[in-house]
Amino acid sequence: MTDALELDALWEDFHRVVNMTSQELAAWLRVRDADEDTEPLPDQAGPATGQHVLAILQKRRTDLTEDDLRVMRKVVDKVTDEVDLENEPVPEVTAEDTRRRHRLMTVGHDPLKG
């Protein structure tokens, strides 16, 4: 179980690394999974972690489950491992940068957002 101080720190870290709004993330997940012929149902768009991040963004801190906390830790670790949040330069846009950006956007972090 997570104590109150740990929960506060995780909540702050999660909302620091997830810099997309729930609307932006939902739109990105729909666009990401759309193809020429089909568009997924909104609640089925994107990978499970992206959907879970979206659900967490729509919750109050008091409504979080242990599974939510696990996903929040995973997202914080993933983003902080890949991004220097304090000194992230605006990258030249290359194919690799685009893939990296899209991968991070799937969990709610847009590196190009200030």
Sequence and secondary structure as in RCSB ss.txt:
>XXXX:A:sequence
MTDALELDALWEDFHRVVNMTSQELAAWLRVRDADEDTEPLPDQAGPATGQHVLAILQKRRTDLTEDDLRVMRKV
VDKVTDEVDLENEPVPEVTAEDTRRRHRLMTVGHDPLKG
>XXXX:A:secstr
   HHHHHHHHHHHHHH  S HHHHHHHHHHHH  SS    GGG S HHHHHHHHHHTS GGG  HHHHHHHHHH
HHHHHHH  TTT       HHHHHHHHHHHTTT  TT  
